[in-house]
Amino acid sequence: MSRLHIERHNVARIGWLRAAVLGANDGIVSTASLVVGVAAAAAGTAEILLAGFAGLAAGALSMAAGEYVSVSSQADTEKADLAREAAELEADPDFELNELTQIYVGRGLDPPLARQVAEQLTAGGALAAHARDELAISAVTAARPLQAAIASAVTFSVGAALPLIAVLLAPQGYVAWGVILSSLLFLGVLGVLGARAGGASVGRSVVRVVSWGALAMAVTAGVGAIFGATV
């Protein structure tokens, strides 16, 4: 007796995974950089926390708005392409059938088989076939603005909270170093989680995330130390 074989592909997570990783990474890096810059300017713990919480609130809202606007633009483009394709199917179905056939020929099918496949898929849903094989639009990869906005805002807030916790736990006089070291650790963990969720190389992901985070914190620390003012 055969059993149903269910496959789970990482691409199904792309809608929320990209926004989540971006949000968490930006939350850690931007807040840690802000905190390190303020700490380098010899500010007190209260001022550091105030700047950090302000950065958390502003960043979460900015990330949510930015993701929603950008992904909504993608969704609008997809809808416009689908509407155009639907009009073309209605105006000249024979041309669209030939176009679909040539797509399958280009992918390696013999012309007679490509024609048969195109005819069967057209009969089952012409617009869906053209959306998937001509426009590369599918239910898995379709833009979801609200999902991206929520994932980005939530993960940014979580990521931004981590350097602030480090501020509270770091010994007096070692706030900057405490935030730097803990944030690099957080970024490394994020790199591992993001790579495992997306099926990518763990080592490459960790190096990429940690390197850029270290560079951002180094720059802001330098700015704070040079100008002696909050960044």
C-alpha positions in Angstrom: 0.0 0.0 0.0 1.5 3.3 -1.1 1.6 6.3 1.2 1.2 9.9 0.3 4.5 11.6 -0.1 4.5 15.2 1.0 7.3 17.5 0.1 8.0 20.8 1.8 10.1 23.4 -0.1 11.8 26.4 1.4 10.5 28.7 -1.4 7.1 28.5 0.3 8.5 30.5 3.1 9.9 33.3 1.0 7.0 35.7 1.5 7.6 36.1 5.3 11.2 34.8 5.6 12.8 37.7 3.7 10.9 40.3 5.7 11.5 38.5 9.0 15.2 38.2 8.5 15.5 41.8 7.2 13.5 43.1 10.2 15.4 41.2 12.9 18.8 42.0 11.3 17.9 45.7 11.0 16.5 45.8 14.5 19.7 44.4 16.0 22.1 46.4 13.8 20.4 49.8 13.8 19.6 49.8 17.6 23.0 48.4 18.6 24.7 50.9 16.4 22.6 53.7 17.8 23.3 52.6 21.4 27.0 52.2 20.8 27.3 55.6 19.2 25.5 57.2 22.1 27.6 55.2 24.7 30.8 56.3 22.9 29.7 59.9 23.4 30.0 59.3 27.2 26.2 59.4 27.7 24.6 57.8 30.8 22.5 54.7 30.9 19.2 56.6 31.0 20.1 58.6 27.8 21.3 55.4 26.1 18.0 53.6 26.9 15.9 56.6 25.8 17.7 56.7 22.5 17.4 52.9 22.1 13.7 52.8 22.8 13.0 55.7 20.5 15.0 53.9 17.8 13.0 50.7 18.4 9.6 52.4 18.1 10.6 54.5 15.0 12.3 51.6 13.3 9.5 49.1 13.8 6.9 51.5 12.3 9.3 52.5 9.5 10.0 48.9 8.6 6.3 48.0 8.6 5.4 51.0 6.4 8.3 50.4 4.1 7.6 46.7 3.6 3.9 47.4 3.1 4.5 50.1 0.5 7.2 48.2 -1.4 5.4 44.8 -1.4 2.1 46.5 -2.3 3.9 48.0 -5.4 4.9 44.5 -6.3 1.4 43.2 -5.8 0.0 46.0 -7.9 2.4 45.2 -10.7 1.4 41.5 -10.5 -2.3 42.4 -10.7 -1.7 44.7 -13.7 0.2 42.0 -15.5 -2.5 39.4 -14.8 -5.2 41.8 -16.1 -3.2 42.4 -19.2 -2.7 38.7 -19.8 -6.4 38.1 -19.3 -7.3 40.7 -21.9 -4.8 39.1 -24.3 -6.3 35.7 -23.8 -9.7 37.0 -24.5 -8.6 38.9 -27.6 -6.4 36.3 -29.3 -6.5 32.9 -27.6 -4.8 31.1 -30.5 -1.8 33.4 -30.3 -1.6 32.8 -26.5 -1.8 29.1 -27.0 1.1 29.2 -29.5 3.0 31.4 -27.1 2.5 28.9 -24.2 3.6 26.0 -26.6 6.8 27.8 -27.5 7.6 28.3 -23.8 7.4 24.5 -23.2 9.4 23.9 -26.4 12.1 26.2 -25.0 12.1 24.1 -21.8 12.9 21.0 -23.7 9.6 19.4 -24.8 9.1 18.2 -28.4 6.7 20.5 -30.3 3.8 17.9 -30.4 4.1 17.2 -26.7 4.5 20.9 -25.9 1.3 21.6 -27.9 -0.6 18.9 -26.0 0.6 20.1 -22.6 -0.3 23.7 -23.5 -3.8 22.7 -24.7 -4.5 20.7 -21.5 -3.2 23.4 -19.2 -5.2 26.0 -21.1 -8.3 23.9 -20.8 -7.8 23.6 -17.0 -7.2 27.4 -16.6 -5.5 29.5 -19.2 -4.7 32.5 -17.0 -3.2 30.3 -14.3 -1.0 28.6 -16.8 0.2 31.8 -18.3 0.7 33.4 -14.9 2.9 30.6 -13.7 4.9 29.8 -16.9 5.0 33.1 -18.7 4.9 35.7 -15.9 6.5 33.6 -13.2 3.6 34.4 -10.7 2.3 31.7 -8.5 0.5 31.3 -5.2 3.7 30.5 -3.4 5.7 33.6 -4.6 2.8 36.1 -4.9 3.3 39.4 -3.0 1.6 39.6 0.4 2.0 43.2 1.7 0.3 42.7 5.1 2.2 39.6 5.9 5.5 41.2 5.0 4.7 44.3 7.1 3.7 42.4 10.2 6.7 40.0 10.0 9.1 42.9 9.5 7.7 45.0 12.4 7.5 42.2 14.9 11.0 40.8 14.1 12.5 44.3 14.1 11.0 44.9 17.6 12.4 41.6 18.9 15.8 42.3 17.3 15.9 45.9 18.6 15.0 44.7 22.2 18.1 42.5 22.4 20.7 45.3 22.5 18.6 47.2 25.0 18.6 44.1 27.3 22.3 44.1 26.9 22.5 47.7 28.1 20.6 46.8 31.2 22.8 43.8 32.0 26.2 45.3 31.1 28.4 46.5 33.9 28.7 50.3 34.3 31.5 51.6 32.1 31.3 48.6 29.7 28.0 49.3 28.1 29.4 49.8 24.6 31.5 46.6 24.6 28.7 44.7 26.2 26.3 45.8 23.4 28.8 45.1 20.7 29.7 41.6 21.8 26.2 40.5 22.6 24.9 42.0 19.3 27.5 40.2 17.3 26.4 37.0 19.1 22.7 37.7 18.3 23.6 38.4 14.7 25.4 35.1 14.5 22.4 33.3 15.9 20.1 35.1 13.4 22.4 34.0 10.6 22.1 30.4 11.6 18.3 30.6 12.0 17.8 32.4 8.7 20.1 29.9 6.8 18.4 26.9 8.3 14.9 28.3 7.6 15.9 29.0 4.0 18.0 26.0 3.4 21.1 28.1 2.7 24.8 27.8 3.8 25.1 28.5 7.5 28.7 29.6 7.5 28.2 32.1 4.6 25.1 33.5 6.2 26.7 34.0 9.6 29.8 35.7 8.1 27.7 38.0 6.0 25.4 39.1 8.8 28.0 39.5 11.4 30.5 41.4 9.2 28.0 44.0 8.1 26.8 44.4 11.7 30.3 44.9 13.0 31.0 47.5 10.4 27.9 49.5 11.2 28.6 49.5 14.9 32.3 50.4 14.3 31.3 53.4 12.2 28.7 54.8 14.7 31.1 54.2 17.6 33.7 56.3 15.8 31.2 59.0 15.1 30.1 59.2 18.7 33.7 59.2 20.0 34.8 61.9 17.6 31.9 64.3 18.0 31.1 63.6 21.6 27.4 63.9 20.9 24.5 61.5 20.6 24.0 60.0 17.2 
